[in-house]
Amino acid sequence: MTVTMKAILVEWRVMREEKLQVIAQTDEYLIVEKPHGLPTVPLKRAPEGDSLLTAVSRSFPEVLGETHEGYTLHRLDTATRGVVMFARTSESFTYYSAQQKSERILKEYLALCTFSLAGEGYPPFPHPLCEGETTVITSRFRPWGKGRKEVRPVTDLSHTASRMKGGTREYTTEVLMSRVDSEVVSFQAKLTNGFRHQVRSHLAWAGYPIIGDTQYGGAAHDELQLYALSLTLYDRVKEQYMSYALEDIDSIRSQL
């Protein structure tokens, strides 16, 4: 039975206390698991609606900061499940925001995909993906479609009009492809700089849209099969690199 986004949000409202999973807590930051179907921060069209930020703020009000997105250090798409980082002070927010902008925070994702030719608006993909090999996918991005709800990669092979609409910054997704069965492949994706829908658009461009991501041509499924598995950062207080991951990361991988 298909589970609608509305049903997921209703379930979240009923069980929000049980669903809030704090993976790590320090004086400077929190690492929290975001479930499928919950916005990371309040949506602009529904500022009073539920979000991970508002849920976390019930126990840790300091994360609200002074802006719409509070001390949220990075966001996940509503449909994506995974780890999200919040700062607890303005000083730590400034520090870790700078770390992120300088690409010093590593994020790892897992995506389950099936093959499908890239749709409209994509430039030629520069190289095929091969099982067991790490490939670096790089592009700029531009908004796409009605309401600018999607994004498309922009490269030197894009049409002139597309290049003019694209930004100047390049975004890189490092992917490792593995075969799950005759139809499904998995991708371990790593990135240090992130753009909206980056992993989703890059994989769709490569011909492997994520299962559940019908927006980008993926096969239908109750939940988007994209997981923000872990992040690695330099903890300035402990003076060492720290890695934080979903608590059931082994269970997720064992299902592949």
SULURQUI-V640908 format. One record per run of one state. SS is the DSSP state (~ for helix, > for strand, _ for the rest). FROM is the first residue (numbers start at 1). LEN is the number of residues. If there is no record, write none. Layout:
BEGIN
ss=SS from=FROM len=LEN
ss=SS from=FROM len=LEN
END
This chain:
BEGIN
ss=_ from=1 len=4
ss=~ from=5 len=15
ss=_ from=20 len=1
ss=> from=21 len=5
ss=_ from=26 len=3
ss=> from=29 len=6
ss=_ from=35 len=8
ss=> from=43 len=1
ss=_ from=44 len=2
ss=> from=46 len=1
ss=_ from=47 len=5
ss=~ from=52 len=8
ss=_ from=60 len=1
ss=~ from=61 len=4
ss=_ from=65 len=7
ss=> from=72 len=1
ss=_ from=73 len=8
ss=> from=81 len=7
ss=_ from=88 len=2
ss=~ from=90 len=12
ss=_ from=102 len=4
ss=> from=106 len=9
ss=_ from=115 len=16
ss=> from=131 len=1
ss=_ from=132 len=2
ss=> from=134 len=11
ss=_ from=145 len=1
ss=~ from=146 len=3
ss=_ from=149 len=1
ss=> from=150 len=5
ss=_ from=155 len=5
ss=~ from=160 len=6
ss=_ from=166 len=5
ss=> from=171 len=9
ss=_ from=180 len=4
ss=> from=184 len=8
ss=_ from=192 len=6
ss=~ from=198 len=8
ss=_ from=206 len=4
ss=> from=210 len=1
ss=_ from=211 len=3
ss=~ from=214 len=3
ss=_ from=217 len=9
ss=> from=226 len=10
ss=_ from=236 len=4
ss=> from=240 len=6
ss=_ from=246 len=3
ss=~ from=249 len=6
ss=_ from=255 len=2
END
